[in-house]
C-alpha cells in the first residue's frame, strides 16, 4: 500500500472498508463503548493512510486526534453510521 497515494487509499477506505465495518449498523444497539471502538478503528486507519508528520526539530510523530479530525473534516465512522 505504500505505492498508493492518500487519495487512492481514502477511496478504498470509503468504498470497501467502511461499508464492511458498518454492515448491519441499523440493527446495532450502539453503546458508548462501541462508539469508542469504532472511533479508534477509524483513527488507526486514517493514521495509516496519512502517515507520520515531521516536526520542526526533524523528529517524526503520529498525527494527533485533532489533526486527523481536521483532515477528514469531522466525517468519522460514527457520524457515517
N, C-alpha and C positions, 0 to 999 in steps of 0.2 A: 504494500500500500504506500510505500514511500515515493513511488514514482507518480502517483496521482496528486493533482493539486487540491487545495482545500475546497474549492467549489465542487469538484467531482466527488470528493468524499462526503460533502454535505448532501449532495443529490442522492448518493447511495444510502445515507442515513435516513433521509426523509422518505425515500421511495421503498426501501426494503426493511431496514432495521426497525424504525419506529412503528410501522404497521404490525410487524411481528410481535413486538413487545406489548403493544396496546390491544392486541386481538382480544375481543370479548370484554373490553373495558366497560361496556354498557351494563354488564351484569355484576360488576365488582361492587362490593361494599368498601369503598375507599376509606382507609383509615389514615391517620397521620403517619404511622409507621410505613405504610405502603407509599404514601406520597414522598416521604424522605428517601426511601429506597429507589424510587423512580428518578428523583432529582439527582441522587448520587450517580446512578447509572448514566443519566443524560450528561452530567458534567464530565464523567470519565470518558465518554465517547467524544465529547467536544474537545477535551484536552488532548486526546489522541489526534483529532483532526487538525487543530490549530497549532499544536506543538508548543515547545517552551518559548520563553521570551528572554532576551538578553538584557540585563541591567546595565546601567551606565558604567559600573566598575568591571564589566566583562563577565560577570557570573551569570550562569543560566538558572532559571527557575520556572516552575509551572505557573500558569495563569491563575489568578485568584478567582473566586466565585463571582465577584463583581465584574471583573474583566470579561468573563465568559458570558454573563448576562447581557453586558453591553454589546458583545459580538453577535449574539443570537437575537438581540433586540427583545429580550424578555419573552421569547416564544419557546419556553421549556416544555418538556414532555407532559407535565401535569396540566399546563394550560391547553395543550393539544387535546388531552382527554376531556 
